[in-house]
């Protein structure tokens, strides 16, 4: 399939794919509309991002209806690794914003499960959400900002009187759960929101049913995987890759998805996701779950 120069002859699309994987992930982050004392600075941050100093570096993701997700422009080739060199002022803005809760540093791929659930209105203010494999916590926080907010009470001091949702953040590894708790504490979100997180330490494949008997409105099942979809940020993944890894994880992934389907309420939605491009870990798991239903 390759000539003497190592270029693809029969499969030019494969060459484009490999070239894409060799490029660093573009810098991404999202602004928080509410949930922190820093939301008053929201407009000021947007103005700063749209200034001549930064507007050629990052721009709003066009398909995001909230207009709060920013990604590096293709021209800037801005990434986490070169941010300090390319724009120290933007790095300072992002660091300060991460600390005071104005924004969240999160990769676009990590945002997709919550964006999907929110777009379908399965995840909304007041929702009861289960994040089965929650660490390191990016999706937990993203879901929390929606579930524990109140669309009917735009003022933060009225939120206490509104019906707030809850996110159950579960992880089988206690050390990872501790890291998740630290991430929530450092997020800059108001205590009234962070108090709506319940931490649990169960094997996701046998997660116990809620004591109340009330099943979940939405479940995030971002299951353990081979991680072969993260080779753009982790150079160690590809040299150590083996099809045996995905094959070995398939059974556990299926068990977790099946348990999620048992815990979701009628009309609710489970969002299954991995950091893998392997069909054995993705389509085959979903197909096997559907076959068992």
N, C-alpha and C positions, 0 to 999 in steps of 0.2 A: 504494500500500500504506500510505501515511501520510496523516493528515489535516493540517489547517492548523497544528495545534500540534506537528506532527512526531511524533505518537504512532501506533504501528502499529494499523491497523484489522483487516485481514484476517489478520495474522500476529502475534498477541500473544506467541507463544513467541519470535519474533525480538526483540521489545522486551526480554523478560526476558534473552535472551542478550546483547544489547548492554549492558544495565545491568550484567550480571555482568562483562563485559569492562572496564567502566569503573571497577570497584573494584580496589583494590590487592591484590596477592597476600597471603594470610595468612602470618604468620611460621611457619616450620617448621624443625625440627632433629631430629636423632636421637642417642640416647645410644649410646656404644660399650660393649659388654659385656666385650670383652677386647681386647688388642693394645696397651695403653699402660700406663705406670706409674701413670696416674691412675685405673685401673679400681677401685682400692681405695676411691675416693671416689664410686663409682657410687651406692651407697645414700644417701649424704649429699646428692648432687645431687637424687635423686628426692624426698627429704624436703623439700628446699628448694622444688622445683617444686610440691609438694603443700601447701605452707604457705599460710596465709590471705592472704599477701602476693601469691602468684602463681597460686593454683589457679583463679582466675576469669579469668586471662589466657590460659593455655595448658592443654591437656589431651591425653591419649594418643589417638592415632587409633584408633578402635574396631576397625577391620578388620585391624589389625596384630597378628599372633599373638605377636610378640616383645615387645610393649608397650614399645617403645623409641622410637617415633616420636611427636613432640609437634607439635601445630599450635595456632595461635591460636584461641580460642573465637570463635564468631560474634558473641557479645555484646561482646567486647573490641575487635574490628576492629583488632587489633594487626598491624602490618606492619613491615618492615625500616625504612621511612622514618620511622615515628613511635615506634619503640621507645625511643629516648633520652628522649623527652618523656613517654611514658606510664609507663614503668617503668625508671628508671636502674639499679635493683638487678638486674632481670632481664638488662639489657644487660651489666652487669658479670659476672654469672654465665655468660652465653653467651660473652663474650670470653675469660674465664679458662678456660672449658671447652674452647674451640676451640684455645687455645694449649697446654694440657697434655694434649690428646687424650681428654678425658672425653666430648666430644660433637663432632658435625660439623654445621655450618650447611649445609643442603642443601634445595632445594625439593622438594616432594612429587613433582612430575612427574618430576624427575630421578632419584628413588629407584626408580621403578616397574620399569624393566628388570631391575635386580638383584633386586628383591623377587620378580618373576615367575620368574626363573631359580632363585632359592633355594626358592621355594614348591614348584616342581616337582621339586626335588632334583637338578636338572641342574648347579647350582652349589653345591658343598659343600666341606668341608675336604678338601684334597688335589687339588682340581680344577685343570686347566690351562686358563686363560681368556685369550682374546684380546679386547682392547678396541681396535677398529679405528680409531676416530676419538676418541681418548681425552681430549684437552684440553677443558676445564680440569682434569679429573681427579676430579670428585666420584664418578663411577661406578667409576673405577679403584680408588679408596680403599675404596669400599663393597664391591666385589667382593673386594678384597684381604683385608679383615677376615674374610671367610668362607673363601676359598680357602686362605689361609695360616695359618688357625687350626687347632686340633686338638680335635675334640669328645671324643676319647678321652683327652686330657691337659688336664684343666681347670686345672692349676697352670701358671703361666707359665714356671716354671723347668724344667718337663718338656717344653715345646714343642720344645726343641732336638732331642729324641730322636724326635719324631714326624715322619711324612711330611707335609711342607708342600706346599701347592699353589703355583702361580705365576701371575702376571698379566703378560701382555705388553701394554704400553701403547704404542700406535702413534699417531703423528700426522704428516701429510704436511708440516706447517709446522714448521721447526726452532725458530722463536721460540716458538711455542705449546708445543712439547715442553719447552723450557726452563722455561716457566711451570708446566707440569705437574710437572716435577721439583721446583721450588720449593714447590709446593703439598704434595707428598708429604713433603718435608723439614720443612715447617711443621706437619704434621698432628698431631704429638705421638705418633704410633705408634712402637712399639718398633722398634729397628733390625732385629731378627730378622724382623719383618714387612716392613718397607720394603726389605730386601735381596731379597725375593721378587718385586720388580718388575723387569722387563726393558724398557728403553726402545728403541723402534725408530722410524725416520724414513723410512717408505715411503708411496707412493701406495696407499691402501687397496684400490683396485680391482685392483691387481696385487701384492698382498702375497705375498711368497715363501712357499713351503711350509716347514714346520719341517725343519731339517737332520736331526733325529732320525727323521723320517718319521712321528712320532706326531702325529696330528691333535688338535684341541682338543675339550675336553669341553663348553665353552660359549663362545659368541662374542657380544659386544655390538657391534651395528652402529648406533650413534647418528649417522646420516649428516649431512653438510652439507645445510642446508635453508634455506627462505626465512625461517623464524623467525616466521611470522605467528601462531603460537600463544603468543608471548611478549609480546603487546601490553599485557598487564596490568602488566608491569614495564618495558617500553621504549616510551615515548610516540612514538618516532620511527618505529616499525615501520609503523603504520597509514597515516600520510600518504604514506609512500614505497612502499606496497604496490602490486604489479602482478602480474597472473596470469602475466606473461611470466617472472617470477623462478622460480616453481615449475616451469613448463614447461621452462625451460632446465636445471634441476637434475635432472629426471627421469632422464635418461640416465646421469648419474654415479651417482645413487642406486641405480639398477638394477645397474650394474656392480659396485658395492661389495657389494650384497646377494648377487649371483651368486658373487662371490669368497668371501664368507663361507660360503656353502653348500658350496663346494668344499673349504673348510678344516676343516669340522666333522666330527667322527668319526660313525660310524654309532651312532645312539642319542643323540647330542648335540643341542643346541638352539641355534639362532641367534635372538637377540632383536633385531628390526629396530625402530628408533624414530626419530622426528623431533621437532622443536619446531614442527611445522606442523599445521594442521587441514585442509590442502588434500588432497583425495582423489588428485590427480595425484601428490603426493609420498608418499602413504601406501598406500591400497588399490590404486591402479593399479600401483605398483612391485611390491607383493607378488604381484598377479595376473600381471603380466608375468614375474616370476621363476618362478612356478609353471608357467606356460605353456611356459617354456623347459626345464623339467626333464624 
